[in-house]
Amino acid sequence: MAEFWHISTDVIVIGSGAAGLSAAIEARQAGAAVMVFEKMPVIGGNTRISDGGLSAPGNFMQKRLGITDSPRMFYDDIMRAGLGLNHPELVKIFTQNASDAIDWTRQLGVQYQDRVDKFGGHCAARCVTIQNNAGRDIIKAQIRRLDQMQVSVHTRHALEDLITDDSGTVIGVRIRSRSRDSGPDLSSGPDQDSGPAADANQTMVQHIRARRAVVLATGGFGSDVAFRSCQNPRLDTTILTTNHKGATAEGLVAALHIHAMPVHLSWIQLGPWGCADEAGYGKGSRFASYSIFPTGILVNPATGNRIVNEWADRRQRSDAMLATGHVCAGIVDAKGAQKDPDSLAHCLKTQKTRQFDSLTRLAEAWQMPSDALEKTVSEYNHLVRTGKKDPFGKLPHKNAGPIDSPPFYAMGLWPKVHYTPGGLQINENAQVIDLNHRPIGHLFAAGEVTGGIHGAGRLGGCALPECIVFGRIAGQQAAI
Ligand SMILES: Cc1cc2nc3c(=O)[nH]c(=O)nc-3n(C[C@H](O)[C@H](O)[C@H](O)COP(=O)(O)OP(=O)(O)OC[C@H]3O[C@@H](n4cnc5c(N)ncnc54)[C@H](O)[C@@H]3O)c2cc1C
């Protein structure tokens, strides 16, 4: 067996997003030798491109502003958004430790803006945001810490398989590296048992032994069209994604191969703010979130009518758009567009948003029945002005005024796959559970590769703190 292994270490972490790097820091802190493997050329996964919003009750900004909140209130919000499918014991751990997770990032050097926001589905303002809305600052701070601890992240190294012994306990991993230049020199490591074997495709396959444990932190599968459309056939190539390219399911599948229990895989979250004329998350999505949805309306161009409460949760808005069968029009006036002038300027320049002198011109350009659109807008304005009941339930809304100040702006909106709440079942210690409801020996998981915490849908700002809470637990437990 000794000849089988190319190298060994105490704890192997797969994936370099917030969950994986949190686990690596904690495992090293507990005295374990740690190696982190990342299949992409860049570190950070979806965490790196995220907006950096973290929700937690009792966080430092709430304390500063005297906002009343509690883990119990947060728990209730999460269970409601998840339609009660959430695994309660995991939600409890998350809600009780989310604020500590934010403090931990501050200790690592992450800086936050002087604001706290209330997003849809939350009963309190509890989301703090990293400077420049940049999730990558978490990654930078974690990498700084890992450098101090002399732990490296080996990029272009993809997990292919988890290796188990006869009892099913995980004892190592099979890694394929694409370029020796970018990765560790595994042939010269102090723990080296034998040299790696090159294959015909100039990639290297290495067997790496984990003396203590493996932590799987490979993120979600939003970019994996084959896997996600198998779970939900609507999510084929006609639906784009906000995720990075590497958000694919191999890590999850490696665990399924050794009989890990999958949960909630078909509950895939779509972002209703997806700009139809832009790849990825982009400025269009930001303009839709900060301007169109709070201050404007979402219209089916075939009818000129509103289709949904523009401030409903992500699932309801996305479902309403998919039901129309085509790109919908997000419409806002000059006043509303000023909620996010930077994104507006960018979107006008790149023609993701178009400007019109009148609603009639807008309707013509969209080949929409003009009378119907005028009627829709005038009914909406009447509701805003009179405070009468909105049949869709959005109004009254504190940011919504009448849509009556030209010019008017319209953007094509179509949902994008944003988040995959389903994944591997874990327990309170972040151990991966098997199909017989028992922990798989020496295998831990954290972050978007896991499932159960958010149930049917995740609230805003809840993924990053959850990755940190369970990443830290996984690292501490893996090091034992
Ligand atoms: C545009 C965008 C904005 C977002 N904004 C927010 C926000 O403001 N607040 C919030 O809470 N959440 C937000 N989210 C969600 C959040 O960013 C993610 O859920 C979270 O970052 C996932 O972290 P992770 O560590 O689990 O996975 P990731 O950060 O995705 O990291 C996983 C890593 O594993 C690697 N990997 C995958 N398979 C393998 C393999 N086989 N071998 C080796 N490596 C592998 C991947 O390449 C990746 O680098 C956002 C998501 C997106 C896409």
The ligand as a Gaussian input file, in Angstrom:
#p B3LYP/6-31G(d) Opt

LIG

0 1
 C      -22.429000      36.237000      -8.286000
 C      -22.670000      35.670000      -6.913000
 C      -22.907000      36.534000      -5.858000
 C      -23.130000      35.997000      -4.568000
 N      -23.292000      36.860000      -3.516000
 C      -23.452000      36.350000      -2.257000
 C      -23.532000      37.225000      -1.132000
 O      -23.429000      38.449000      -1.234000
 N      -23.736000      36.650000       0.092000
 C      -23.833000      35.295000       0.285000
 O      -24.004000      34.856000       1.417000
 N      -23.729000      34.458000      -0.781000
 C      -23.521000      34.943000      -2.026000
 N      -23.397000      34.079000      -3.082000
 C      -23.332000      32.621000      -2.815000
 C      -21.939000      32.279000      -2.235000
 O      -20.955000      33.064000      -2.861000
 C      -21.576000      30.810000      -2.403000
 O      -22.625000      29.986000      -1.987000
 C      -20.329000      30.482000      -1.579000
 O      -19.276000      31.355000      -1.939000
 C      -19.904000      29.029000      -1.785000
 O      -18.673000      28.844000      -1.111000
 P      -17.979000      27.411000      -1.148000
 O      -16.699000      27.555000      -0.413000
 O      -18.929000      26.371000      -0.726000
 O      -17.730000      27.170000      -2.707000
 P      -16.874000      28.014000      -3.737000
 O      -16.537000      29.356000      -3.214000
 O      -17.572000      27.955000      -5.048000
 O      -15.516000      27.190000      -3.796000
 C      -15.493000      25.840000      -4.224000
 C      -14.194000      25.594000      -4.946000
 O      -14.035000      24.189000      -5.175000
 C      -13.449000      24.008000      -6.452000
 N      -13.727000      22.658000      -6.936000
 C      -14.889000      22.165000      -7.431000
 N      -14.759000      20.878000      -7.788000
 C      -13.473000      20.536000      -7.516000
 C      -12.715000      19.348000      -7.689000
 N      -13.253000      18.236000      -8.220000
 N      -11.410000      19.346000      -7.312000
 C      -10.836000      20.467000      -6.774000
 N      -11.496000      21.628000      -6.619000
 C      -12.806000      21.662000      -6.971000
 C      -14.098000      25.083000      -7.293000
 O      -13.345000      25.353000      -8.464000
 C      -14.146000      26.256000      -6.305000
 O      -12.998000      27.064000      -6.412000
 C      -23.158000      34.583000      -4.366000
 C      -22.938000      33.732000      -5.439000
 C      -22.681000      34.253000      -6.712000
 C      -22.425000      33.314000      -7.843000

